[in-house]
Amino acid sequence: MCGRYSVTTDPEALRRIFGVDTLMNLMPRWNVAPTQEVPVIKADDRIGRMLTIMRWGLVPFWAKDIGIGAKLINARAETVNEKPAFRGAFRYRRCLVPADGFYEWKTEAKVKQPWRIARRDRAPFAMAGLWELWEGTGEGSALETFSIVTTEANSAIRDIHHRMPVMLFGEEQFQTWLKGSLKEAAGLMEPCDPVVIEAFRVDPKVGNVRNDDPSLIEPITRAPAMPAQSSLF
């Protein structure tokens, strides 16, 4: 799964890399967690690509309340075209989730140790996403939410976790995911080349959502002797 990630690239670079016309005053985030609101890029037939803010955790249009979103932070690539919560979004509402790294946890000496996974060159990338509009039950309750598509892990991180987000690199893949056919989009839902990424241990304080600062992405040489308190949500 993907349950925590970072997006620290400055807004102007995001605009240039992802080809969006809109520009927001975005703050860097080193510890994005489910149910939080973060930048997402979607295609708009009138104005092209749009950078907007969405809540992480997809809420299907038929849901009675937004609580279901906490359980739908990820969508399995193998079943997105079948599951009722995701199949409409996969066909009509795919999006790009900008990131520069994500986190996974592995038990080491009975301690859950967080690892950060990033590109070797530390360049930003997109995670394949699906978005949905939930109109709620009353005026002003409309909400845009998203889920990150995951696939089986590649050899670079398989020992850490068995799943990873679908990572997209470059304009061709961005455009294919946003506007390509179902077959073309499905062709992207594979583990990325393992030589492109690397994994390294980081401070366990990333497990607490209240911590959100640059120290979270710094490598540590060995796991701390004592486990840190963590809170995934």
Buried (B, 14 or more C-beta within 10 A) or exposed (E): BBBBBBBBBEBEEBBEBBBBEBEEEBEBBBBBBBBBEBBBBBBEEEEEBBBBEBBBBBBBEEBEEBEBBEEBBBBBBEEBBEBEBBBBBBBEBBBBBBBBBBBBBBEEEEBBBBBBBBBEEEEBBBBBBBBBBBEBEEEEEEBBBBBBBBBEBBEBBBEBBEBBBBBBBEEEBBBBBBEBEEEEBBEBBEBBEEEBBBBBBBBBBBBBBEBBEEEBBEEBEEBEEEBBEBEEE
